[in-house]
């Protein structure tokens, strides 16, 4: 089942809402491509933080 803004991996709980939403979006896309869940989560968090640094000035 895809993750949502209300239901997401515990490792995303400390991300700001906008970064978490992007991470969920990326993770769901990676899962649809058949990627392993653990790897999808790690990549999604890293890419969401990168996105937020460029688009939101996020420093986390």
PyMOL commands that set and color helices and strands:
alter all, ss='L'
color gray80, all
select helices_A, chain A and resi 10-12+17-32+37-55
alter helices_A, ss='H'
color red, helices_A
deselect
rebuild
show_as cartoon
